[in-house]
Structure formats: C-alpha cells, structure tokens
Amino acid sequence: MLDAILQVFVTVNGFATSPFVLLVLAFIGAYLGSRVVEVIPFTRRIIERREAQAEQK
C-alpha cells in the first residue's frame, strides 16, 4: 500500500514540473470546488441568502 502511495507522489511530482499540467489541474480543481460548494447544504444556504439580499437591493 505504501509503495503505491509513494509511486503516486513521484508521478504527480513529475507532472508538477510542467506548467501546462498545473494549469489543467488548477481548472479541474476550481470546477470541482465550485460543484462541491453547491452540494454542501450549509454553503448552499449561504449562497441563497446572498442572492436574496442582492435581489432586495
């Protein structure tokens, strides 16, 4: 198990040296982060409150 984890770290470290791969990973991370925020009920309530306040103004 530990060997597999170390192999993943070495592989990711190899990818991290390329700026193009880092840009792709950043976009994927931003997309997944936005999707997770919508799924979590607590953050969804915060977003709905902000949208309601923006509509009232």
C-alpha positions in Angstrom: 0.0 0.0 0.0 2.8 2.4 1.0 4.6 1.6 -2.3 1.5 2.6 -4.3 1.1 5.9 -2.4 4.8 6.8 -2.9 4.5 5.9 -6.6 1.6 8.3 -7.0 3.6 11.1 -5.3 6.6 10.6 -7.6 4.3 10.6 -10.6 2.5 13.8 -9.5 5.8 15.4 -8.8 6.8 14.7 -12.4 3.6 16.3 -13.6 4.1 19.3 -11.3 7.2 20.4 -13.3 5.1 21.2 -16.3 3.2 24.5 -16.2 0.6 23.2 -18.7 -0.3 20.3 -16.4 -0.6 22.6 -13.5 -3.0 24.9 -15.3 -5.2 21.9 -16.2 -5.1 20.7 -12.6 -6.0 24.2 -11.4 -9.0 24.4 -13.7 -10.2 20.9 -12.7 -9.7 21.9 -9.0 -11.7 25.1 -9.5 -14.5 23.3 -11.2 -14.7 20.5 -8.7 -14.6 23.1 -5.9 -17.5 25.0 -7.3 -19.5 21.8 -7.6 -18.7 20.8 -4.0 -19.8 24.2 -2.7 -23.2 23.8 -4.4 -23.7 20.3 -3.0 -22.9 21.1 0.7 -26.2 22.2 2.3 -24.6 24.8 4.7 -22.8 26.6 1.9 -25.9 26.4 -0.3 -27.9 28.3 2.3 -25.2 31.0 2.5 -25.3 31.4 -1.3 -29.1 31.6 -1.3 -29.1 34.3 1.4 -26.6 36.3 -0.6 -28.7 36.0 -3.7 -31.8 37.0 -1.8 -30.1 40.1 -0.4 -28.8 41.0 -3.8 -32.3 40.9 -5.2 -33.7 43.1 -2.5 -31.2 45.9 -3.1 
